[in-house]
Amino acid sequence: RRVREAEHRRDEAIAELQRVTKEVERLRLQVATLEKEVARLQSEMAREMDSHQDALRKLREAEQRAQQELQRVQQELLKLRSDSEEATRRLEQRVRELQATIQQKEEEIRRLKGKGTEQLEKDAIAAATASIKEQFTRARMQL
């Protein structure tokens, strides 16, 4: 009877050992699968990091190009503004010159009117008109 009990305990122990061995093997396979998954995820994460760093580098380069373009456009705007101001100054000077010429011609016409000669008056008006037209034409050509 003791032998049977011992054999029974031995059989139970063997069965338990086989069950534990199967469980250990199952857990080993699960660990191996998890290790593969971890390796895959680490590789994927490394690729994503490379991709993010590449995108960040490209973004910085684009930002630098945009900054350079902005500076170029600002410089061009300043130059255009300066050129415009200079052209406006020249135009205003020419307008003042033409106004002075008009006043001079009007005085000349008044003086000629005072002489009472109708032909002189017509000639003076024609000469003044021609002179003013010529000066306006030259002013336009300079601009």
Z-matrix of the N, CA and C atoms (Angstrom, degrees):
N
C 1 1.430
C 2 1.523 1 109.72
N 3 1.272 2 118.52 1 -43.40
C 4 1.459 3 120.74 2 177.56
C 5 1.522 4 110.85 3 -62.74
N 6 1.285 5 114.94 4 -35.91
C 7 1.462 6 119.28 5 179.62
C 8 1.520 7 109.15 6 -66.07
N 9 1.320 8 115.37 7 -41.76
C 10 1.467 9 119.21 8 179.22
C 11 1.527 10 110.66 9 -64.25
N 12 1.282 11 116.79 10 -41.33
C 13 1.468 12 120.67 11 178.42
C 14 1.535 13 110.05 12 -64.40
N 15 1.324 14 114.32 13 -41.36
C 16 1.468 15 118.72 14 178.97
C 17 1.521 16 109.63 15 -65.13
N 18 1.353 17 116.67 16 -42.46
C 19 1.470 18 119.79 17 178.30
C 20 1.527 19 110.28 18 -64.68
N 21 1.326 20 114.85 19 -38.72
C 22 1.471 21 119.18 20 178.80
C 23 1.540 22 110.70 21 -64.08
N 24 1.318 23 116.43 22 -45.21
C 25 1.474 24 120.27 23 177.43
C 26 1.532 25 110.11 24 -63.24
N 27 1.373 26 114.70 25 -40.13
C 28 1.466 27 118.78 26 177.95
C 29 1.524 28 110.02 27 -61.93
N 30 1.319 29 118.45 28 -44.38
C 31 1.466 30 122.45 29 179.36
C 32 1.535 31 110.69 30 -62.93
N 33 1.331 32 115.75 31 -41.22
C 34 1.470 33 119.68 32 177.47
C 35 1.525 34 110.54 33 -64.96
N 36 1.335 35 115.35 34 -40.76
C 37 1.470 36 119.67 35 179.12
C 38 1.525 37 110.51 36 -64.78
N 39 1.357 38 115.76 37 -40.78
C 40 1.469 39 119.60 38 178.41
C 41 1.528 40 109.67 39 -64.46
N 42 1.329 41 115.34 40 -44.12
C 43 1.464 42 119.59 41 179.08
C 44 1.538 43 109.91 42 -61.69
N 45 1.326 44 115.73 43 -43.04
C 46 1.470 45 120.12 44 178.60
C 47 1.521 46 110.29 45 -63.96
N 48 1.342 47 117.02 46 -42.14
C 49 1.470 48 121.41 47 178.21
C 50 1.524 49 110.54 48 -61.43
N 51 1.342 50 116.74 49 -42.22
C 52 1.473 51 120.12 50 178.74
C 53 1.532 52 110.73 51 -65.00
N 54 1.349 53 114.67 52 -41.53
C 55 1.472 54 117.95 53 178.38
C 56 1.529 55 110.37 54 -63.60
N 57 1.323 56 117.75 55 -44.20
C 58 1.469 57 121.85 56 179.09
C 59 1.517 58 110.27 57 -64.61
N 60 1.336 59 117.23 58 -40.37
C 61 1.466 60 121.51 59 178.85
C 62 1.531 61 110.27 60 -61.96
N 63 1.350 62 116.14 61 -44.97
C 64 1.475 63 119.74 62 177.19
C 65 1.530 64 110.42 63 -61.53
N 66 1.333 65 115.93 64 -42.55
C 67 1.474 66 120.10 65 179.97
C 68 1.534 67 110.37 66 -63.66
N 69 1.347 68 116.67 67 -42.91
C 70 1.470 69 120.72 68 177.57
C 71 1.523 70 109.94 69 -60.85
N 72 1.311 71 117.49 70 -44.26
C 73 1.475 72 121.33 71 179.37
C 74 1.531 73 110.68 72 -63.00
N 75 1.344 74 115.53 73 -42.93
C 76 1.472 75 119.35 74 177.97
C 77 1.535 76 109.76 75 -61.24
N 78 1.322 77 116.98 76 -43.97
C 79 1.465 78 120.97 77 179.64
C 80 1.530 79 111.47 78 -66.15
N 81 1.357 80 117.15 79 -36.41
C 82 1.476 81 120.70 80 176.28
C 83 1.532 82 110.29 81 -61.62
N 84 1.321 83 115.87 82 -44.88
C 85 1.475 84 120.07 83 178.25
C 86 1.521 85 110.72 84 -63.07
N 87 1.332 86 115.50 85 -40.64
C 88 1.466 87 119.55 86 179.23
C 89 1.531 88 109.90 87 -65.03
N 90 1.330 89 118.10 88 -41.83
C 91 1.464 90 122.10 89 177.88
C 92 1.530 91 109.92 90 -62.38
N 93 1.330 92 117.38 91 -43.94
C 94 1.469 93 121.21 92 179.38
C 95 1.526 94 110.14 93 -61.76
N 96 1.329 95 116.38 94 -42.41
C 97 1.469 96 120.39 95 178.24
C 98 1.523 97 110.54 96 -63.21
N 99 1.326 98 115.91 97 -42.80
C 100 1.471 99 119.87 98 179.21
C 101 1.525 100 111.66 99 -66.45
N 102 1.323 101 116.67 100 -37.17
C 103 1.473 102 120.00 101 177.25
C 104 1.518 103 110.56 102 -63.57
N 105 1.340 104 116.98 103 -41.53
C 106 1.473 105 120.64 104 176.83
C 107 1.522 106 110.14 105 -62.50
N 108 1.321 107 116.60 106 -43.31
C 109 1.469 108 121.11 107 179.74
C 110 1.532 109 110.15 108 -63.17
N 111 1.336 110 117.12 109 -42.67
C 112 1.468 111 121.16 110 178.16
C 113 1.531 112 109.91 111 -61.64
N 114 1.326 113 116.92 112 -44.78
C 115 1.469 114 121.01 113 179.32
C 116 1.528 115 110.35 114 -61.75
N 117 1.353 116 116.23 115 -42.53
C 118 1.470 117 120.24 116 179.54
C 119 1.528 118 109.82 117 -62.97
N 120 1.346 119 116.39 118 -44.80
C 121 1.466 120 120.12 119 -179.36
C 122 1.526 121 111.72 120 -65.72
N 123 1.326 122 117.33 121 -38.22
C 124 1.464 123 120.19 122 177.78
C 125 1.524 124 110.56 123 -64.66
N 126 1.333 125 116.14 124 -40.76
C 127 1.462 126 120.48 125 177.97
C 128 1.519 127 110.60 126 -64.44
N 129 1.316 128 115.82 127 -43.71
C 130 1.467 129 120.56 128 178.90
C 131 1.530 130 110.75 129 -63.40
N 132 1.328 131 115.42 130 -41.63
C 133 1.460 132 119.62 131 179.38
C 134 1.531 133 110.61 132 -64.52
N 135 1.343 134 117.10 133 -39.71
C 136 1.469 135 120.58 134 178.34
C 137 1.528 136 110.00 135 -63.11
N 138 1.353 137 117.02 136 -41.34
C 139 1.473 138 120.09 137 177.79
C 140 1.529 139 110.81 138 -63.59
N 141 1.321 140 116.14 139 -42.26
C 142 1.465 141 119.78 140 179.32
C 143 1.525 142 110.78 141 -64.31
N 144 1.331 143 116.66 142 -39.88
C 145 1.467 144 119.70 143 178.30
C 146 1.527 145 110.12 144 -62.66
N 147 1.337 146 116.07 145 -43.83
C 148 1.465 147 120.08 146 177.35
C 149 1.518 148 110.14 147 -60.34
N 150 1.332 149 114.77 148 -43.78
C 151 1.464 150 119.88 149 -179.91
C 152 1.533 151 110.66 150 -63.06
N 153 1.330 152 116.40 151 -44.03
C 154 1.469 153 120.15 152 179.31
C 155 1.528 154 110.56 153 -64.10
N 156 1.318 155 116.46 154 -41.62
C 157 1.469 156 119.20 155 -179.95
C 158 1.529 157 110.50 156 -65.67
N 159 1.335 158 116.26 157 -38.43
C 160 1.457 159 120.06 158 177.55
C 161 1.525 160 110.27 159 -64.61
N 162 1.340 161 116.14 160 -43.76
C 163 1.472 162 120.15 161 178.54
C 164 1.530 163 110.22 162 -63.74
N 165 1.321 164 117.11 163 -40.16
C 166 1.461 165 121.02 164 178.64
C 167 1.527 166 110.85 165 -64.17
N 168 1.319 167 117.08 166 -41.41
C 169 1.467 168 121.44 167 177.80
C 170 1.529 169 110.04 168 -62.24
N 171 1.345 170 115.97 169 -45.07
C 172 1.469 171 119.93 170 179.61
C 173 1.524 172 110.56 171 -64.22
N 174 1.314 173 116.31 172 -38.81
C 175 1.467 174 120.28 173 178.32
C 176 1.528 175 110.69 174 -63.48
N 177 1.311 176 116.73 175 -43.17
C 178 1.476 177 119.99 176 178.01
C 179 1.524 178 111.27 177 -63.09
N 180 1.335 179 115.95 178 -41.60
C 181 1.469 180 119.58 179 178.63
C 182 1.534 181 110.49 180 -62.72
N 183 1.336 182 116.10 181 -44.16
C 184 1.470 183 120.18 182 179.40
C 185 1.527 184 110.13 183 -63.76
N 186 1.310 185 116.41 184 -40.08
C 187 1.464 186 120.78 185 178.81
C 188 1.530 187 110.33 186 -63.27
N 189 1.325 188 116.13 187 -41.36
C 190 1.471 189 120.62 188 178.91
C 191 1.533 190 110.59 189 -64.68
N 192 1.346 191 115.94 190 -42.69
C 193 1.480 192 118.81 191 178.41
C 194 1.527 193 110.56 192 -63.94
N 195 1.328 194 116.47 193 -40.80
C 196 1.465 195 120.15 194 179.58
C 197 1.531 196 110.26 195 -64.03
N 198 1.323 197 117.03 196 -39.65
C 199 1.469 198 121.08 197 179.23
C 200 1.538 199 110.03 198 -64.68
N 201 1.316 200 116.62 199 -42.82
C 202 1.468 201 120.56 200 178.49
C 203 1.528 202 110.58 201 -63.56
N 204 1.337 203 116.66 202 -41.86
C 205 1.464 204 120.25 203 179.12
C 206 1.527 205 110.34 204 -64.68
N 207 1.323 206 116.46 205 -40.36
C 208 1.465 207 120.63 206 177.77
C 209 1.523 208 110.59 207 -60.73
N 210 1.321 209 117.01 208 -44.31
C 211 1.469 210 120.50 209 178.84
C 212 1.525 211 110.59 210 -63.23
N 213 1.338 212 116.26 211 -41.34
C 214 1.466 213 119.65 212 179.75
C 215 1.535 214 110.56 213 -63.00
N 216 1.340 215 115.98 214 -44.23
C 217 1.465 216 120.35 215 -179.75
C 218 1.534 217 110.43 216 -65.26
N 219 1.334 218 117.36 217 -39.30
C 220 1.467 219 119.98 218 178.44
C 221 1.524 220 110.85 219 -63.84
N 222 1.336 221 116.97 220 -41.48
C 223 1.459 222 120.10 221 177.85
C 224 1.528 223 110.83 222 -64.39
N 225 1.314 224 115.61 223 -41.39
C 226 1.466 225 119.83 224 178.99
C 227 1.529 226 110.27 225 -63.99
N 228 1.326 227 116.24 226 -40.39
C 229 1.459 228 120.92 227 178.16
C 230 1.529 229 110.68 228 -62.64
N 231 1.321 230 117.02 229 -43.85
C 232 1.470 231 120.06 230 177.77
C 233 1.527 232 110.92 231 -61.02
N 234 1.338 233 116.35 232 -42.07
C 235 1.468 234 119.87 233 179.59
C 236 1.538 235 110.62 234 -64.51
N 237 1.349 236 115.64 235 -44.11
C 238 1.465 237 119.09 236 179.32
C 239 1.529 238 110.78 237 -63.06
N 240 1.323 239 116.14 238 -40.19
C 241 1.465 240 120.19 239 178.80
C 242 1.532 241 109.80 240 -62.86
N 243 1.327 242 115.88 241 -43.55
C 244 1.463 243 120.69 242 179.11
C 245 1.534 244 110.58 243 -63.42
N 246 1.351 245 115.49 244 -45.64
C 247 1.466 246 120.14 245 178.58
C 248 1.524 247 110.37 246 -60.63
N 249 1.332 248 116.72 247 -42.37
C 250 1.457 249 121.33 248 179.86
C 251 1.529 250 110.99 249 -63.40
N 252 1.327 251 115.98 250 -42.43
C 253 1.469 252 119.20 251 179.09
C 254 1.527 253 110.82 252 -64.28
N 255 1.330 254 116.17 253 -39.60
C 256 1.468 255 120.23 254 178.99
C 257 1.529 256 110.17 255 -65.46
N 258 1.331 257 117.11 256 -43.60
C 259 1.464 258 121.01 257 178.83
C 260 1.528 259 110.10 258 -63.19
N 261 1.326 260 116.76 259 -39.53
C 262 1.468 261 120.79 260 178.49
C 263 1.518 262 110.21 261 -64.11
N 264 1.334 263 116.72 262 -42.23
C 265 1.479 264 119.98 263 178.13
C 266 1.530 265 111.09 264 -61.82
N 267 1.341 266 116.11 265 -44.21
C 268 1.475 267 119.00 266 179.06
C 269 1.519 268 111.04 267 -63.65
N 270 1.333 269 116.14 268 -41.49
C 271 1.459 270 120.23 269 179.70
C 272 1.529 271 111.08 270 -64.25
N 273 1.327 272 116.51 271 -44.80
C 274 1.467 273 120.01 272 178.44
C 275 1.531 274 111.13 273 -61.12
N 276 1.340 275 116.83 274 -40.21
C 277 1.464 276 120.61 275 177.99
C 278 1.523 277 110.23 276 -62.86
N 279 1.324 278 116.04 277 -43.24
C 280 1.471 279 120.07 278 -179.36
C 281 1.533 280 110.40 279 -65.60
N 282 1.347 281 116.54 280 -39.24
C 283 1.464 282 120.24 281 177.89
C 284 1.530 283 109.52 282 -61.47
N 285 1.346 284 116.76 283 -43.97
C 286 1.480 285 119.56 284 178.18
C 287 1.529 286 111.27 285 -60.76
N 288 1.331 287 115.48 286 -41.72
C 289 1.470 288 119.41 287 178.68
C 290 1.531 289 110.54 288 -62.18
N 291 1.351 290 116.30 289 -43.82
C 292 1.460 291 120.13 290 -179.55
C 293 1.529 292 110.99 291 -66.53
N 294 1.349 293 116.50 292 -38.71
C 295 1.470 294 118.70 293 177.39
C 296 1.531 295 110.94 294 -62.96
N 297 1.336 296 116.09 295 -39.44
C 298 1.468 297 119.70 296 177.66
C 299 1.527 298 110.39 297 -64.09
N 300 1.326 299 116.39 298 -40.77
C 301 1.470 300 120.67 299 178.69
C 302 1.530 301 110.26 300 -64.20
N 303 1.340 302 115.84 301 -41.56
C 304 1.471 303 119.62 302 178.66
C 305 1.523 304 109.86 303 -61.46
N 306 1.332 305 116.47 304 -45.49
C 307 1.477 306 119.46 305 179.04
C 308 1.527 307 110.60 306 -61.16
N 309 1.324 308 115.10 307 -41.88
C 310 1.473 309 119.36 308 179.52
C 311 1.526 310 110.43 309 -62.20
N 312 1.317 311 117.42 310 -43.39
C 313 1.459 312 121.32 311 -178.99
C 314 1.534 313 110.86 312 -68.71
N 315 1.365 314 116.23 313 -37.26
C 316 1.454 315 119.02 314 177.64
C 317 1.532 316 110.34 315 -63.67
N 318 1.336 317 116.79 316 -39.55
C 319 1.477 318 120.10 317 177.66
C 320 1.519 319 110.56 318 -64.92
N 321 1.328 320 114.92 319 -39.53
C 322 1.454 321 119.92 320 178.83
C 323 1.527 322 110.00 321 -62.72
N 324 1.349 323 115.84 322 -41.27
C 325 1.471 324 120.47 323 179.34
C 326 1.520 325 109.91 324 -64.72
N 327 1.351 326 116.77 325 -43.23
C 328 1.473 327 119.39 326 179.70
C 329 1.531 328 110.55 327 -61.54
N 330 1.306 329 115.20 328 -40.82
C 331 1.458 330 119.39 329 179.80
C 332 1.523 331 110.19 330 -63.78
N 333 1.331 332 115.96 331 -42.50
C 334 1.453 333 119.30 332 -179.61
C 335 1.528 334 111.13 333 -68.49
N 336 1.337 335 116.33 334 -33.37
C 337 1.461 336 119.80 335 178.14
C 338 1.526 337 109.60 336 -62.81
N 339 1.300 338 112.35 337 -37.70
C 340 1.459 339 116.83 338 179.93
C 341 1.515 340 111.83 339 -61.64
N 342 1.290 341 119.80 340 -27.04
C 343 1.461 342 122.84 341 179.90
C 344 1.515 343 110.68 342 -74.85
N 345 1.345 344 114.90 343 -19.16
C 346 1.455 345 118.85 344 174.15
C 347 1.504 346 115.09 345 79.96
N 348 1.279 347 118.80 346 3.56
C 349 1.458 348 119.30 347 -179.19
C 350 1.521 349 109.00 348 -89.29
N 351 1.302 350 112.95 349 117.76
C 352 1.455 351 118.87 350 -176.11
C 353 1.531 352 111.28 351 -64.03
N 354 1.285 353 118.54 352 -41.18
C 355 1.463 354 122.06 353 -178.89
C 356 1.531 355 110.28 354 -66.66
N 357 1.312 356 116.09 355 -41.17
C 358 1.473 357 119.23 356 178.34
C 359 1.527 358 110.21 357 -61.39
N 360 1.331 359 114.00 358 -38.70
C 361 1.459 360 119.73 359 179.73
C 362 1.533 361 110.00 360 -62.84
N 363 1.308 362 116.51 361 -46.75
C 364 1.462 363 121.34 362 179.64
C 365 1.524 364 110.46 363 -63.27
N 366 1.320 365 115.96 364 -44.19
C 367 1.477 366 119.93 365 179.75
C 368 1.536 367 111.04 366 -62.44
N 369 1.315 368 116.29 367 -42.11
C 370 1.468 369 120.48 368 -179.05
C 371 1.523 370 111.06 369 -65.98
N 372 1.340 371 115.50 370 -41.61
C 373 1.475 372 119.50 371 178.54
C 374 1.519 373 109.73 372 -63.66
N 375 1.311 374 117.03 373 -44.15
C 376 1.466 375 120.94 374 179.40
C 377 1.524 376 110.43 375 -63.47
N 378 1.339 377 116.48 376 -41.86
C 379 1.474 378 120.03 377 -179.62
C 380 1.537 379 110.55 378 -66.30
N 381 1.310 380 115.77 379 -42.30
C 382 1.477 381 119.88 380 -179.99
C 383 1.526 382 110.00 381 -65.12
N 384 1.330 383 115.63 382 -43.62
C 385 1.466 384 119.92 383 -179.74
C 386 1.525 385 110.28 384 -62.56
N 387 1.328 386 116.29 385 -45.05
C 388 1.466 387 120.58 386 179.82
C 389 1.529 388 110.25 387 -62.46
N 390 1.317 389 116.32 388 -42.28
C 391 1.468 390 120.80 389 -179.84
C 392 1.528 391 111.06 390 -63.72
N 393 1.320 392 116.84 391 -43.32
C 394 1.472 393 121.20 392 -179.88
C 395 1.527 394 110.16 393 -65.72
N 396 1.328 395 116.32 394 -43.12
C 397 1.459 396 120.06 395 178.74
C 398 1.527 397 110.63 396 -61.21
N 399 1.305 398 115.72 397 -42.79
C 400 1.467 399 120.39 398 179.74
C 401 1.532 400 110.85 399 -62.81
N 402 1.321 401 116.62 400 -42.25
C 403 1.470 402 120.03 401 -179.89
C 404 1.528 403 111.08 402 -67.80
N 405 1.332 404 117.02 403 -39.11
C 406 1.470 405 119.43 404 177.30
C 407 1.533 406 110.15 405 -64.82
N 408 1.336 407 116.52 406 -39.91
C 409 1.463 408 121.18 407 179.14
C 410 1.532 409 109.35 408 -62.41
N 411 1.326 410 117.11 409 -45.93
C 412 1.481 411 120.39 410 178.01
C 413 1.539 412 111.58 411 -62.23
N 414 1.309 413 115.63 412 -39.10
C 415 1.477 414 120.09 413 -179.73
C 416 1.531 415 109.89 414 -64.09
N 417 1.329 416 116.76 415 -42.98
C 418 1.453 417 120.78 416 178.38
C 419 1.529 418 111.25 417 -62.98
N 420 1.309 419 116.27 418 -40.62
C 421 1.457 420 120.48 419 -178.99
C 422 1.535 421 110.87 420 -67.06
N 423 1.319 422 117.25 421 -32.31
C 424 1.477 423 120.49 422 179.58
C 425 1.516 424 111.35 423 -71.92
N 426 1.316 425 116.71 424 -26.70
C 427 1.471 426 119.85 425 179.95
C 428 1.498 427 107.38 426 -86.88
